[in-house]
Amino acid sequence: MTRNQGSKNHSIPFRRFGRTEIQMPVLSLGGMRFQQSWKDLDPKEINNEQQDILHKTIRHASQKGLHHIETARHYGTSELQIGWALGKIDDPKRILQTKIPPNNDPSIFEQELELSLSRLGSEKIDLLAIHGINLPEHLDMTIRPNGCLDIVRRWQKNGLVGHIGFSTHARIDLIIKTIETGFFDYVNLHWYFIRQDNEQAIQAANDNDMGVFIISPTDKGGHLHTPSLKLLELCSPLHPIEFNDLFCLNDKRIHTLSVGASKPEDLDIHLNAVSKMDRINGLIDIVEKRLIYASYKTLGKSWLTTWNVGLPRWDQTPGEINIPVLLWLNNLLEAWDMESFAKDRYGLLGRGGHWFPGSNADCIDCEVSEEDLKKVLLNSPWSSEIPFVLRKLKDRLGGKRRDRLWGI
């Protein structure tokens, strides 16, 4: 890890972003929360007040050393509004990233790429990610001859695109397969204290000298912006956001965390975390032990060490119930009172498509019986208990459904 020298405004640490050789700030400004609309709007519909907040947020981020701005074609008005602001904010160290979903028709992919570049108002996209390689067909659309990647390579030769990466919510085997194609310079993925399933993918990316960008550590890392009282107590003297940031950055394979900000002040707690990085081990060790102890005390060693053994995949389960995700949510709920996050994720199951597949437990005792479940739980040591846990989740979290904020 190196530090950018010579300016009080650029004091946060930087890390080499894999083989891109970019010196990447350990905090990146995520463009998913400060746009006016999740749908494309006529530019005349964007109000001055909303644009002013976005402008101030980007300026504040730049002044604090968050030179990397990351957005996506399908984040509604994000690209357009960011593009307006960037033209008015001088930052010679700026690193601009956007994401375009793969398409079976490469010409449509290129049209979206053209629209992104136009809306961002930039001469070049420094980092371009293929957005959402979540299924094998997404990878095929991207890397097959005359696929989306060939379009991007042509744009690279023309100096319009810098480095190529991919974002993913896929199963671990597909993430590793995509990494090992050797076609990508970096990866955007999930990995936090509460969700470390992608450990093997992080190691594969490290082995291939790829940049590693962590998606939404505050929101997808557990709704840490609205933590439970129990989580606040267990993480003290750190805020849960600070603990999770430091937990992630303690791993040198992680190069940057996305900070989703809707206003300038949202950056401050992350900057506080970074200011404590020279004391990182002493700060996180005690909190981590306290959190683990609380989970063992509540759930028991036997459950915590075997709950995920022998579970069927969602596509092998009646009603497409995503039992592994639901039991994980149950653990977060019971151990650390993470009800806001659990309710949000529970409600998204069945509406998240390939971004968050499978269904919740609302169909139990309706379309799906306990006997149906036990037939696919034969390899689980908790086959008798799991239906009860799922019913409990249904009673506590069920009834409210929501869609993804953006749909592709």
Backbone hydrogen bonds in HBPLUS format (Angstrom, degrees):
<---DONOR---> <-ACCEPTOR-->    atom                        ^
c    i                          cat <-CA-CA->   ^        H-A-AA   ^      H-
h    n   atom  resd res      DA  || num        DHA   H-A  angle D-A-AA Bond
n    s   type  num  typ     dist DA aas  dist angle  dist       angle   num
A0002-THR N   A0014-PHE O   3.20 MM  12  5.56 148.2  2.31 147.4 154.6     1
A0014-PHE N   A0002-THR O   2.99 MM  12  5.56 166.4  2.01 166.5 166.1     2
A0010-HIS N   A0007-SER O   3.09 MM   3  5.43 163.3  2.12 111.6 116.9     3
A0026-VAL N   A0013-PRO O   3.09 MM  13  6.04 156.5  2.15 153.8 150.7     4
A0015-ARG N   A0024-MET O   2.77 MM   9  5.22 155.1  1.83 141.8 147.8     5
A0024-MET N   A0015-ARG O   2.80 MM   9  5.22 156.6  1.86 150.8 146.0     6
A0017-PHE N   A0022-ILE O   2.81 MM   5  5.28 163.6  1.84 160.1 165.7     7
A0020-THR N   A0017-PHE O   3.36 MM   3  5.87 148.1  2.47 135.0 134.0     8
A0021-GLU N   A0018-GLY O   3.06 MM   3  5.97 166.7  2.08 127.1 130.2     9
A0019-ARG N   A0209-ASP O   2.72 MM 190  5.51 148.6  1.82 154.7 150.5    10
A0257-LEU N   A0026-VAL O   2.91 MM 231  6.11 150.6  2.00 133.1 137.7    11
A0028-SER N   A0257-LEU O   2.81 MM 229  5.85 163.4  1.83 159.6 156.4    12
A0259-VAL N   A0028-SER O   2.70 MM 231  5.79 158.3  1.74 161.3 166.5    13
A0029-LEU N   A0068-HIS O   2.86 MM  39  6.12 161.9  1.89 175.0 168.9    14
A0070-GLU N   A0029-LEU O   2.91 MM  41  6.13 166.8  1.92 161.0 160.9    15
A0030-GLY N   A0259-VAL O   2.95 MM 229  5.27 161.8  1.98 119.5 123.8    16
A0031-GLY N   A0070-GLU O   2.63 MM  39  5.70 149.2  1.73 172.4 171.9    17
A0077-THR N   A0037-SER O   3.06 MM  40  5.72 155.6  2.12 151.5 153.4    18
A0045-GLU N   A0042-ASP O   2.73 MM   3  5.48 161.1  1.76 130.3 136.4    19
A0046-ILE N   A0043-PRO O   3.25 MM   3  5.62 163.6  2.28 110.9 115.8    20
A0051-GLN N   A0047-ASN O   3.18 MM   4  6.43 163.0  2.21 150.5 155.6    21
A0052-ASP N   A0048-ASN O   2.86 MM   4  5.99 146.6  1.97 145.1 154.3    22
A0053-ILE N   A0049-GLU O   3.13 MM   4  6.45 153.3  2.20 147.8 153.5    23
A0054-LEU N   A0050-GLN O   3.13 MM   4  6.44 164.1  2.16 150.4 154.3    24
A0055-HIS N   A0051-GLN O   2.88 MM   4  6.06 160.2  1.92 147.5 153.3    25
A0056-LYS N   A0052-ASP O   2.95 MM   4  6.16 163.2  1.97 149.7 153.4    26
A0057-THR N   A0053-ILE O   2.91 MM   4  6.13 151.5  1.99 148.2 156.6    27
A0058-ILE N   A0054-LEU O   2.98 MM   4  6.24 164.5  2.00 157.2 159.8    28
A0059-ARG N   A0055-HIS O   2.99 MM   4  6.18 162.1  2.02 150.6 156.1    29
A0060-HIS N   A0056-LYS O   2.88 MM   4  5.98 162.2  1.92 145.7 150.9    30
A0061-ALA N   A0057-THR O   2.92 MM   4  6.09 160.4  1.96 147.4 153.2    31
A0062-SER N   A0058-ILE O   2.91 MM   4  6.09 164.8  1.93 151.2 155.1    32
A0063-GLN N   A0059-ARG O   2.93 MM   4  6.16 160.4  1.97 151.6 156.8    33
A0064-LYS N   A0060-HIS O   3.06 MM   4  6.26 139.4  2.23 143.0 153.5    34
A0064-LYS N   A0061-ALA O   3.13 MM   3  5.18 128.2  2.41  96.4 110.0    35
A0066-LEU N   A0061-ALA O   2.84 MM   5  5.00 153.6  1.91 151.1 143.9    36
A0065-GLY N   A0062-SER O   3.14 MM   3  5.19 160.0  2.18 103.3 109.3    37
A0095-ILE N   A0067-HIS O   2.93 MM  28  5.90 163.0  1.96 135.6 134.2    38
A0069-ILE N   A0095-ILE O   2.93 MM  26  6.29 158.2  1.98 165.7 171.5    39
A0097-GLN N   A0069-ILE O   2.89 MM  28  6.11 153.6  1.96 169.5 172.5    40
A0071-THR N   A0097-GLN O   2.98 MM  26  6.29 152.2  2.06 138.2 146.3    41
A0075-TYR N   A0072-ALA O   3.22 MM   3  5.44 155.7  2.29 118.1 114.9    42
A0073-ARG N   A0099-LYS O   2.97 MM  26  6.01 175.7  1.98 160.3 159.8    43
A0078-SER N   A0075-TYR O   3.03 MM   3  5.54 163.5  2.06 134.6 138.3    44
A0081-GLN N   A0077-THR O   2.96 MM   4  6.07 172.2  1.96 164.9 167.1    45
A0082-ILE N   A0078-SER O   2.83 MM   4  5.93 162.9  1.86 157.5 162.9    46
A0083-GLY N   A0079-GLU O   2.85 MM   4  5.92 160.3  1.89 147.1 153.1    47
A0084-TRP N   A0080-LEU O   3.10 MM   4  6.41 153.3  2.17 146.5 152.7    48
A0085-ALA N   A0081-GLN O   3.14 MM   4  6.42 158.1  2.18 145.2 150.7    49
A0086-LEU N   A0082-ILE O   2.82 MM   4  6.04 162.8  1.85 163.3 168.0    50
A0088-LYS N   A0085-ALA O   2.93 MM   3  5.42 154.7  1.99 113.9 122.2    51
A0089-ILE N   A0086-LEU O   3.31 MM   3  5.14 156.7  2.37  98.9 105.6    52
A0094-ARG N   A0091-ASP O   3.05 MM   3  5.41 164.0  2.08 121.5 122.3    53
A0127-LEU N   A0096-LEU O   3.01 MM  31  6.26 157.2  2.06 153.3 153.5    54
A0098-THR N   A0127-LEU O   3.23 MM  29  6.75 144.8  2.36 162.3 170.8    55
A0129-ALA N   A0098-THR O   3.05 MM  31  6.44 166.6  2.07 152.2 156.5    56
A0100-ILE N   A0129-ALA O   3.00 MM  29  6.47 153.7  2.07 167.8 173.6    57
A0131-HIS N   A0100-ILE O   2.76 MM  31  5.04 167.3  1.78 116.7 120.9    58
A0108-ILE N   A0105-ASP O   2.93 MM   3  5.56 135.2  2.13 118.7 129.4    59
A0109-PHE N   A0105-ASP O   3.31 MM   4  6.73 156.3  2.37 147.2 154.1    60
A0110-GLU N   A0106-PRO O   2.91 MM   4  6.18 154.3  1.97 146.7 153.2    61
A0111-GLN N   A0107-SER O   3.00 MM   4  6.23 147.1  2.11 138.0 146.8    62
A0112-GLU N   A0108-ILE O   3.01 MM   4  6.32 155.3  2.07 150.7 156.6    63
A0113-LEU N   A0109-PHE O   2.98 MM   4  6.27 152.0  2.06 145.6 154.0    64
A0114-GLU N   A0110-GLU O   2.87 MM   4  6.11 157.6  1.92 149.4 154.8    65
A0115-LEU N   A0111-GLN O   2.98 MM   4  6.23 153.8  2.05 143.9 151.1    66
A0116-SER N   A0112-GLU O   2.90 MM   4  6.17 156.4  1.95 148.7 154.9    67
A0117-LEU N   A0113-LEU O   3.04 MM   4  6.29 169.4  2.05 154.7 156.5    68
A0118-SER N   A0114-GLU O   3.01 MM   4  6.16 158.5  2.06 145.4 151.8    69
A0119-ARG N   A0115-LEU O   2.90 MM   4  6.09 163.8  1.92 152.2 156.4    70
A0120-LEU N   A0116-SER O   2.92 MM   4  6.06 157.5  1.97 154.1 160.3    71
A0121-GLY N   A0117-LEU O   3.11 MM   4  6.18 125.6  2.42 134.4 147.2    72
A0121-GLY N   A0118-SER O   3.15 MM   3  5.17 138.2  2.33  95.1 107.1    73
A0125-ILE N   A0160-LEU O   2.92 MM  35  6.24 163.8  1.95 148.1 148.6    74
A0162-GLY N   A0125-ILE O   2.84 MM  37  6.24 148.9  1.93 158.3 157.1    75
A0163-HIS N   A0126-ASP O   2.85 MM  37  6.27 149.4  1.94 164.1 155.7    76
A0128-LEU N   A0163-HIS O   2.93 MM  35  6.31 168.8  1.95 168.7 170.9    77
A0165-GLY N   A0128-LEU O   2.90 MM  37  6.14 160.4  1.94 141.4 144.9    78
A0130-ILE N   A0165-GLY O   2.93 MM  35  6.31 157.8  1.98 133.5 133.4    79
A0167-SER N   A0130-ILE O   2.96 MM  37  6.24 161.7  2.00 151.0 151.1    80
A0132-GLY N   A0167-SER O   3.11 MM  35  5.17 129.4  2.37 106.1 118.9    81
A0133-ILE N   A0167-SER O   2.96 MM  34  6.36 162.1  1.99 165.7 161.4    82
A0138-HIS N   A0135-LEU O   2.93 MM   3  5.31 134.1  2.15 109.2 121.8    83
A0139-LEU N   A0135-LEU O   3.38 MM   4  6.87 151.8  2.46 151.1 158.4    84
A0140-ASP N   A0136-PRO O   2.99 MM   4  6.32 158.6  2.04 149.9 156.3    85
A0141-MET N   A0137-GLU O   2.88 MM   4  6.06 162.9  1.91 146.9 150.8    86
A0142-THR N   A0138-HIS O   3.21 MM   4  6.33 140.5  2.38 135.0 144.8    87
A0142-THR N   A0139-LEU O   3.09 MM   3  5.10 125.3  2.41  94.3 108.7    88
A0143-ILE N   A0139-LEU O   2.97 MM   4  6.21 166.2  1.99 163.2 164.1    89
A0144-ARG N   A0140-ASP O   3.09 MM   4  5.50 153.2  2.16 148.4 149.9    90
A0148-CYS N   A0141-MET O   3.12 MM   7  6.43 162.1  2.15 148.3 150.7    91
A0149-LEU N   A0142-THR O   2.83 MM   7  5.25 157.8  1.87 144.9 146.3    92
A0147-GLY N   A0144-ARG O   2.85 MM   3  5.12 131.4  2.09 148.0 140.8    93
A0150-ASP N   A0147-GLY O   3.16 MM   3  5.61 131.6  2.40 107.2 118.6    94
A0151-ILE N   A0148-CYS O   3.08 MM   3  5.21 122.3  2.43  97.9 112.1    95
A0152-VAL N   A0148-CYS O   3.15 MM   4  6.56 157.6  2.21 149.6 155.1    96
A0153-ARG N   A0149-LEU O   2.90 MM   4  6.17 156.1  1.96 150.5 156.9    97
A0154-ARG N   A0150-ASP O   3.14 MM   4  6.35 154.3  2.21 142.6 148.6    98
A0155-TRP N   A0151-ILE O   3.06 MM   4  6.43 153.5  2.13 147.3 155.0    99
A0156-GLN N   A0152-VAL O   2.81 MM   4  6.14 146.8  1.92 148.2 158.4   100
A0157-LYS N   A0153-ARG O   2.98 MM   4  6.31 160.3  2.02 150.6 154.3   101
A0158-ASN N   A0154-ARG O   3.12 MM   4  6.39 138.6  2.30 138.9 150.1   102
A0160-LEU N   A0155-TRP O   2.96 MM   5  5.32 159.5  2.00 161.2 155.4   103
A0159-GLY N   A0156-GLN O   2.87 MM   3  5.08 160.5  1.91 111.7 116.5   104
A0185-ASP N   A0164-ILE O   2.59 MM  21  5.56 169.9  1.60 176.6 173.4   105
A0166-PHE N   A0186-TYR O   3.20 MM  20  6.71 139.4  2.37 135.0 144.7   106
A0188-ASN N   A0166-PHE O   2.86 MM  22  6.20 156.8  1.91 147.0 151.4   107
A0168-THR N   A0188-ASN O   3.10 MM  20  6.41 143.1  2.24 160.6 168.3   108
A0174-LEU N   A0171-ARG O   3.12 MM   3  5.64 125.0  2.44 110.6 123.0   109
A0175-ILE N   A0171-ARG O   3.12 MM   4  6.43 158.5  2.17 154.1 160.9   110
A0176-ILE N   A0172-ILE O   3.01 MM   4  6.19 168.0  2.02 154.2 156.7   111
A0177-LYS N   A0173-ASP O   3.00 MM   4  6.13 155.2  2.06 138.5 146.0   112
A0178-THR N   A0174-LEU O   2.91 MM   4  6.07 157.0  1.96 147.8 153.3   113
A0179-ILE N   A0175-ILE O   2.93 MM   4  6.20 160.2  1.97 151.6 157.2   114
A0180-GLU N   A0176-ILE O   2.89 MM   4  6.05 161.0  1.93 152.2 157.2   115
A0181-THR N   A0178-THR O   3.27 MM   3  5.40 160.3  2.31 102.4 108.3   116
A0182-GLY N   A0179-ILE O   3.22 MM   3  6.14 162.6  2.26 121.1 124.8   117
A0211-GLY N   A0185-ASP O   2.94 MM  26  6.38 157.4  1.99 143.5 144.4   118
A0187-VAL N   A0211-GLY O   2.93 MM  24  6.27 148.6  2.03 146.8 153.4   119
A0213-PHE N   A0187-VAL O   2.94 MM  26  6.10 171.7  1.94 166.8 166.4   120
A0189-LEU N   A0213-PHE O   3.02 MM  24  6.51 156.0  2.08 167.6 173.6   121
A0215-ILE N   A0189-LEU O   2.85 MM  26  5.44 165.5  1.87 137.6 142.2   122
A0192-TYR N   A0195-ARG O   2.89 MM   3  5.05 165.4  1.91 133.3 138.0   123
A0195-ARG N   A0192-TYR O   3.21 MM   3  5.05 140.8  2.37  94.3 105.5   124
A0199-GLU N   A0196-GLN O   3.21 MM   3  5.74 144.3  2.34 125.0 123.6   125
A0201-ALA N   A0198-ASN O   3.02 MM   3  5.16 121.2  2.38 100.3 115.5   126
A0202-ILE N   A0198-ASN O   2.97 MM   4  6.33 154.3  2.04 156.5 164.2   127
A0203-GLN N   A0199-GLU O   3.02 MM   4  6.35 156.2  2.08 150.7 157.2   128
A0204-ALA N   A0200-GLN O   2.90 MM   4  6.12 152.5  1.98 140.7 148.7   129
A0205-ALA N   A0201-ALA O   2.85 MM   4  6.09 157.6  1.90 149.6 155.2   130
A0206-ASN N   A0202-ILE O   2.93 MM   4  6.15 156.0  1.99 144.7 151.6   131
A0207-ASP N   A0203-GLN O   2.82 MM   4  6.06 155.6  1.88 149.1 155.9   132
A0208-ASN N   A0204-ALA O   3.05 MM   4  6.26 135.5  2.26 138.7 150.1   133
A0208-ASN N   A0205-ALA O   3.16 MM   3  5.08 129.0  2.44  92.5 106.0   134
A0210-MET N   A0205-ALA O   2.87 MM   5  5.07 168.2  1.88 147.9 149.4   135
A0209-ASP N   A0206-ASN O   3.04 MM   3  4.93 162.4  2.08 106.6 108.9   136
A0255-HIS N   A0212-VAL O   3.14 MM  43  5.44 153.0  2.21 140.6 148.3   137
A0214-ILE N   A0256-THR O   2.97 MM  42  6.35 169.3  1.98 159.2 162.1   138
A0258-SER N   A0214-ILE O   3.09 MM  44  6.14 155.9  2.16 163.9 166.2   139
A0220-LYS N   A0216-SER O   2.98 MM   4  5.46 126.9  2.27 139.7 154.1   140
A0224-LEU N   A0218-THR O   2.92 MM   6  5.23 160.3  1.96 157.7 152.3   141
A0222-GLY N   A0219-ASP O   3.09 MM   3  5.66 153.4  2.16 116.3 117.8   142
A0223-HIS N   A0219-ASP O   2.83 MM   4  4.36 164.5  1.85 128.7 132.8   143
A0226-THR N   A0223-HIS O   2.99 MM   3  5.67 159.7  2.03 117.2 123.4   144
A0232-LEU N   A0228-SER O   2.98 MM   4  6.28 158.6  2.02 151.7 157.9   145
A0233-GLU N   A0229-LEU O   2.97 MM   4  6.20 157.8  2.02 147.7 153.2   146
A0234-LEU N   A0230-LYS O   2.92 MM   4  6.14 161.0  1.96 150.3 155.6   147
A0235-CYS N   A0231-LEU O   3.00 MM   4  6.07 146.6  2.11 146.6 154.3   148
A0236-SER N   A0232-LEU O   3.11 MM   4  6.10 125.1  2.43 139.2 151.5   149
A0238-LEU N   A0235-CYS O   2.90 MM   3  5.43 136.6  2.09 138.2 131.4   150
A0242-GLU N   A0239-HIS O   2.88 MM   3  5.15 113.8  2.33 106.7 122.9   151
A0243-PHE N   A0239-HIS O   2.91 MM   4  6.26 162.8  1.94 160.6 166.3   152
A0244-ASN N   A0240-PRO O   2.96 MM   4  6.10 168.4  1.98 149.0 151.8   153
A0245-ASP N   A0241-ILE O   2.93 MM   4  6.08 164.0  1.95 151.5 156.3   154
A0246-LEU N   A0242-GLU O   2.93 MM   4  6.06 169.2  1.94 153.9 157.0   155
A0247-PHE N   A0243-PHE O   2.77 MM   4  5.93 152.9  1.84 149.8 158.6   156
A0248-CYS N   A0244-ASN O   2.97 MM   4  6.16 164.5  1.99 151.1 154.0   157
A0249-LEU N   A0245-ASP O   2.93 MM   4  6.13 168.6  1.94 153.4 157.0   158
A0250-ASN N   A0246-LEU O   2.89 MM   4  5.82 125.6  2.19 138.9 150.2   159
A0251-ASP N   A0248-CYS O   3.15 MM   3  5.81 162.0  2.18 115.0 120.4   160
A0254-ILE N   A0251-ASP O   2.97 MM   3  5.73 164.7  1.99 123.6 128.5   161
A0266-ASP N   A0263-LYS O   3.07 MM   3  5.73 152.4  2.14 120.8 128.3   162
A0267-LEU N   A0264-PRO O   3.14 MM   3  5.98 166.1  2.16 123.5 127.3   163
A0268-ASP N   A0265-GLU O   3.06 MM   3  5.47 148.2  2.17 111.1 119.6   164
A0270-HIS N   A0267-LEU O   3.13 MM   3  5.54 124.3  2.45 108.4 122.0   165
A0271-LEU N   A0267-LEU O   3.02 MM   4  6.30 154.3  2.09 153.9 162.1   166
A0272-ASN N   A0268-ASP O   2.86 MM   4  6.17 146.8  1.97 147.6 157.4   167
A0273-ALA N   A0269-ILE O   3.06 MM   4  6.35 148.0  2.17 135.9 143.8   168
A0274-VAL N   A0270-HIS O   3.01 MM   4  6.36 161.4  2.05 150.4 154.3   169
A0275-SER N   A0271-LEU O   3.02 MM   4  6.23 147.1  2.13 142.9 151.6   170
A0276-LYS N   A0273-ALA O   2.96 MM   3  5.38 154.0  2.03 110.5 119.0   171
A0277-MET N   A0274-VAL O   3.12 MM   3  5.29 165.5  2.14 116.1 116.2   172
A0279-ARG N   A0276-LYS O   2.94 MM   3  5.55 159.7  1.99 118.1 124.8   173
A0280-ILE N   A0277-MET O   3.29 MM   3  4.71 155.7  2.35 107.8 104.4   174
A0283-LEU N   A0279-ARG O   3.23 MM   4  6.33 150.8  2.32 153.7 162.3   175
A0284-ILE N   A0280-ILE O   3.06 MM   4  6.23 164.2  2.09 157.7 160.5   176
A0285-ASP N   A0281-ASN O   3.06 MM   4  5.88 160.6  2.10 154.2 158.7   177
A0288-GLU N   A0284-ILE O   2.84 MM   4  5.89 166.0  1.86 157.5 161.8   178
A0289-LYS N   A0285-ASP O   3.04 MM   4  6.22 163.9  2.07 150.1 154.1   179
A0290-ARG N   A0286-ILE O   3.00 MM   4  6.19 152.4  2.08 145.1 153.1   180
A0291-LEU N   A0287-VAL O   2.90 MM   4  6.18 158.4  1.94 155.4 160.5   181
A0292-ILE N   A0288-GLU O   2.99 MM   4  6.19 165.2  2.01 152.5 156.6   182
A0293-TYR N   A0289-LYS O   2.89 MM   4  6.00 158.2  1.94 145.3 151.8   183
A0294-ALA N   A0290-ARG O   3.00 MM   4  6.20 157.7  2.05 144.9 150.7   184
A0295-SER N   A0291-LEU O   3.07 MM   4  6.36 150.9  2.16 145.4 153.0   185
A0296-TYR N   A0292-ILE O   2.98 MM   4  6.27 158.7  2.02 152.8 158.3   186
A0297-LYS N   A0293-TYR O   2.84 MM   4  6.01 158.3  1.89 152.2 158.7   187
A0298-THR N   A0294-ALA O   3.07 MM   4  6.15 149.4  2.17 140.2 147.3   188
A0299-LEU N   A0295-SER O   2.86 MM   4  5.81 167.8  1.87 150.7 154.9   189
A0300-GLY N   A0296-TYR O   2.79 MM   4  4.66 140.6  1.94 119.6 130.7   190
A0304-LEU N   A0300-GLY O   3.11 MM   4  6.29 175.9  2.11 157.8 159.0   191
A0305-THR N   A0301-LYS O   3.00 MM   4  6.01 145.9  2.12 151.4 157.8   192
A0306-THR N   A0303-TRP O   3.11 MM   3  5.37 153.3  2.18 108.1 116.3   193
A0307-TRP N   A0303-TRP O   2.77 MM   4  5.14 132.2  2.00 166.2 161.7   194
A0309-VAL N   A0306-THR O   3.08 MM   3  5.33 169.6  2.09 118.4 120.2   195
A0316-GLN N   A0313-ARG O   2.97 MM   3  5.25 159.7  2.01 111.4 117.0   196
A0317-THR N   A0314-TRP O   3.27 MM   3  5.23 164.0  2.29 108.3 109.5   197
A0320-GLU N   A0317-THR O   2.81 MM   3  5.00 144.3  1.94 140.8 138.6   198
A0359-SER N   A0320-GLU O   2.67 MM  39  5.54 153.9  1.74 146.0 147.5   199
A0323-ILE N   A0321-ILE O   3.05 MM   2  5.67 125.0  2.37 106.7  91.2   200
A0322-ASN N   A0359-SER O   2.92 MM  37  5.61 166.2  1.94 154.1 151.6   201
A0326-LEU N   A0322-ASN O   3.04 MM   4  6.24 163.1  2.07 155.2 160.6   202
A0327-LEU N   A0323-ILE O   2.91 MM   4  6.04 162.9  1.94 160.4 163.3   203
A0328-TRP N   A0324-PRO O   3.07 MM   4  6.21 151.5  2.16 141.1 149.2   204
A0329-LEU N   A0325-VAL O   2.90 MM   4  6.20 157.5  1.95 151.1 157.0   205
A0330-ASN N   A0326-LEU O   2.91 MM   4  6.16 149.7  2.00 141.9 150.7   206
A0331-ASN N   A0327-LEU O   2.98 MM   4  6.28 151.0  2.07 144.2 151.0   207
A0332-LEU N   A0328-TRP O   3.12 MM   4  6.49 157.8  2.17 151.0 156.1   208
A0333-LEU N   A0329-LEU O   2.94 MM   4  6.10 155.5  2.00 149.4 156.6   209
A0334-GLU N   A0330-ASN O   2.88 MM   4  6.04 164.5  1.91 154.3 157.9   210
A0335-ALA N   A0331-ASN O   2.91 MM   4  5.84 166.2  1.93 149.6 154.2   211
A0336-TRP N   A0332-LEU O   3.11 MM   4  5.61 156.2  2.16 131.5 138.9   212
A0338-MET N   A0332-LEU O   3.36 MM   6  5.67 171.9  2.37 121.6 122.1   213
A0337-ASP N   A0333-LEU O   3.09 MM   4  4.53 129.2  2.36 119.7 122.5   214
A0339-GLU N   A0337-ASP O   2.89 MM   2  5.53 138.6  2.06 100.5  90.1   215
A0342-ALA N   A0338-MET O   3.02 MM   4  6.16 165.3  2.04 150.0 154.8   216
A0343-LYS N   A0339-GLU O   2.80 MM   4  5.83 163.6  1.83 154.5 158.2   217
A0344-ASP N   A0340-SER O   3.11 MM   4  6.22 158.3  2.15 143.1 149.2   218
A0345-ARG N   A0341-PHE O   2.94 MM   4  6.16 171.2  1.94 160.8 162.2   219
A0346-TYR N   A0342-ALA O   2.84 MM   4  5.87 157.9  1.89 145.5 152.8   220
A0347-GLY N   A0343-LYS O   2.95 MM   4  6.02 162.1  1.98 145.8 150.5   221
A0348-LEU N   A0344-ASP O   3.13 MM   4  6.33 134.2  2.35 138.6 150.5   222
A0348-LEU N   A0345-ARG O   3.19 MM   3  5.09 129.9  2.45  92.4 105.7   223
A0349-LEU N   A0345-ARG O   3.20 MM   4  6.49 141.3  2.36 147.1 155.3   224
A0402-ARG N   A0347-GLY O   3.24 MM  55  5.63 157.0  2.30 120.5 116.9   225
A0351-ARG N   A0348-LEU O   2.76 MM   3  5.23 157.1  1.82 141.6 144.1   226
A0350-GLY N   A0358-GLY O   2.72 MM   8  5.64 114.5  2.15 168.0 148.6   227
A0355-TRP N   A0352-GLY O   3.07 MM   3  5.53 137.4  2.26 142.7 141.1   228
A0356-PHE N   A0352-GLY O   3.30 MM   4  4.62 139.3  2.48 102.1 108.1   229
A0356-PHE N   A0353-GLY O   3.30 MM   3  5.78 142.0  2.46 108.8 116.7   230
A0364-ILE N   A0361-ALA O   3.11 MM   3  5.67 169.9  2.12 121.2 124.2   231
A0366-CYS N   A0363-CYS O   3.09 MM   3  5.25 151.8  2.17 126.4 125.8   232
A0367-GLU N   A0363-CYS O   3.08 MM   4  5.39 116.5  2.50 130.3 147.2   233
A0368-VAL N   A0363-CYS O   3.04 MM   5  5.84 166.4  2.06 152.4 148.4   234
A0365-ASP N   A0368-VAL O   2.61 MM   3  5.54 144.7  1.72 173.5 167.8   235
A0373-LEU N   A0369-SER O   3.18 MM   4  6.57 155.8  2.24 147.4 153.0   236
A0374-LYS N   A0370-GLU O   2.97 MM   4  6.24 162.4  2.00 152.5 157.1   237
A0375-LYS N   A0371-GLU O   3.28 MM   4  6.45 139.0  2.45 142.2 150.8   238
A0376-VAL N   A0373-LEU O   2.98 MM   3  5.58 141.8  2.13 113.8 123.5   239
A0377-LEU N   A0374-LYS O   3.26 MM   3  4.84 153.5  2.34  92.1  99.9   240
A0380-SER N   A0377-LEU O   3.03 MM   3  5.29 164.2  2.06 113.1 117.7   241
A0385-GLU N   A0382-TRP O   3.09 MM   3  5.24 121.4  2.44 100.6 115.5   242
A0386-ILE N   A0382-TRP O   2.95 MM   4  5.94 158.6  1.99 167.9 170.7   243
A0388-PHE N   A0385-GLU O   3.03 MM   3  5.45 122.2  2.38 109.9 124.0   244
A0389-VAL N   A0385-GLU O   3.13 MM   4  6.49 154.8  2.19 151.1 159.0   245
A0390-LEU N   A0386-ILE O   2.92 MM   4  6.17 161.4  1.95 161.1 165.8   246
A0391-ARG N   A0387-PRO O   2.98 MM   4  6.18 154.6  2.04 145.2 151.8   247
A0392-LYS N   A0388-PHE O   2.99 MM   4  6.22 156.5  2.05 147.6 154.1   248
A0393-LEU N   A0389-VAL O   3.01 MM   4  6.32 152.7  2.08 147.4 154.4   249
A0394-LYS N   A0390-LEU O   2.94 MM   4  6.19 156.1  2.00 146.5 153.3   250
A0395-ASP N   A0391-ARG O   2.93 MM   4  6.22 159.7  1.97 153.7 158.1   251
A0396-ARG N   A0392-LYS O   3.02 MM   4  6.18 152.2  2.10 143.7 151.4   252
A0397-LEU N   A0393-LEU O   2.72 MM   4  5.56 163.2  1.74 155.0 159.4   253
A0398-GLY N   A0394-LYS O   2.92 MM   4  4.57 142.0  2.06 120.8 129.1   254
